[in-house]
Amino acid sequence: MATTLADSAPLGDADPDRPALDAPANPIARIVFALTILGGLIYAGVSIANETAAVGETLAIATVILLALALLIALGFEFVNGFHDTANAVATVIYTNSMPAQLAVVWSGFFNLLGVLLSSGAVAFSIVTLLPVELILNVGNAAGFAMIFALLLAAILWNLATWYVGLPNSSSHALIGSILGVGLANQLLSNGAGGTSGVNWAKAQEVLYGLAIAPIIGFFGAMALLLIMKQILRNPKLYAKPAANEPPPPGIRGLLIFTCTAVSFAHGGNDGQKGMGLIMLILIGCAPTAYALNRGVPADATPAFVQHADSAANVFAAKAGAATVNIITARDVLASALKTKSASDPVVYAAIGTVSRDIGAQLSTYGSLANVPSAVTSPLRNDMYLALDASKLALKDKSAASTFNEADRAAISDFQHELEGSTRFIPTWVKIAVAIALGLGTMVGWKRIVVTVGEKIGKTHMTYGMGGAAELMAAMTILLADRFGLPVSTTHILSSGVAGATVASGAGLQGATIRNMALAWVLTLPAVMALAGGLYWLFLTALRMAGTA
């Protein structure tokens, strides 16, 4: 049998201080677990059936099968994310005897679920905007589904591989790497060269920056926090090795349970959204009439939408000068601008104005998003996507400060807000399905990562202060990132926080574990990019041989 990082324990499997990790699951709990999964899948299926029927959309058998498979894989990613990443949150309460292991993972799973349900959705669409323009515009075609399957499977496989050897690796890191991989592969297979234009590198740079500084924030933040705690909270029990198999004093125990709860809630709110964005792409591809537009927007909001569309169109038309384009040409111009990340040309301004005015005219004709006919739904959604992202790109250009005054920016911002509310929405059942997958995933397979965090980072047993400092820093950082719509790594922040708190406590670090964690962090992007790109090529080749791509 292969030896993994989680199988070797410097504290020693015979160490009497090691908490009990192997208590058998209650048979009733197994039944409840299985019924919850089944109930969640049935709820998702019934919701899709009801929402497609409400708009008169009939799904072919092949589409239903494809949709079911894609949703299962997307929810599978969140399930793996649950037991891979959330193990970090429970390691501290388990190794400080604050909670029994089995209770800790159930507790954490519940608050992960709650975090997903109360999430804003901003992170979901930060992930989606990393994808190539042609995937988002044509997500329902064969190449679009090949991309979705490739990126999800690549992320799952990498997460499972690092889990098997007990490495705390980031699911966010893996998912972003897989998105970049299919983006590059798509561009290379489409044009044969110039692969970088297949990826939204401006957004990728922003996301990768957050992932890069996460370990630094975790390490130095937890180190500083523990040092401050030592100056303010002078209770020596906080910084001493926990008594064997005895819970900490009530106040300390409450603090550690609170920090575990905060990290679990924050993790659910941030990581749960990543699957939501991809599920929405799957739904848009398979059932565009029901999910391409937010048909829940009330009809009385339409006049304001039309007014804002016309106001934005007037701004861009004025900046375009003599340049004019028709609606068909305008769409091609905007798609090209988004690929090249350049929107400062008068022709692009004219194209944004043309598309914006056409959006307003269509909504004025139909009266509301709920009344948009099936045949028009996907094209209208694509026009909204083009107008939204092209207008954002125009405002970010270096020359934008001198081109658009404050009134212009306000008019464009109002229109962008309408577009986001119409296209970037998440049905309640999607949140519930992801919440169940992530929450239940937390309750299985957690031991390997827990042992690594609890025993393999520091050379001494984790103290109450170390656990509290690491988790408090992780929770604050993740919640702040969610506020700005940035996907960050719970794993990187928390495991680095444990290392920083260990150093602040005067204990040494285990070089082999730190080296392996750093190696996994460095290798994740290139490895998952290569895996996702290869899977995309394989799936696309198979589809072409079958005559469907």
Secondary structure, DSSP 8 states (H G I E B T S, - for coil): ----TTT--TT-TT-TTS--------HHHHHHHHHHHHHHHHHHHHHHHHHHHHTT----HHHHHHHHHHHHHHHHHHHHHHHHHTHHHHHHHHHTTSS-HHHHHHHHHHHHHHHHHT--SHHHHHHHTTS-HHHHHTTTSHHHHHHHHHHHHHHHHHHHHHHHTT----HHHHHHHHHHHHHHHHHHHHHSS-GGGGS-HHHHHHHHHHHHHHHHHHHHHHHHHHHHHHHH---GGGGS---TT----HHHHHHHHHHHHHHHHHHHHHHHHHHHHHHHHHHHHH-HHHHSS-TTS-GGGHHHHHHHHHHHHHHHHHHHTT----HHHHHHHHHHHHHHT---SHHHHHHHHHHHHHHHHHHHHHSSGGG--HHHHHHHHHHHHHHHHHHHHHHHSTTHHHH--HHHHHHHHHHHHHHHHHHS---HHHHHHHHHHHHHHHTSS-HHHHHIIIIISBSS---HHHHHHHHHHHHHHHHHHHHTT----HHHHHHHHHHHHHHHTT--B-HHHHHHHHHHHHHHHHHHHHHHHHHHHHHHHHHHHTT--
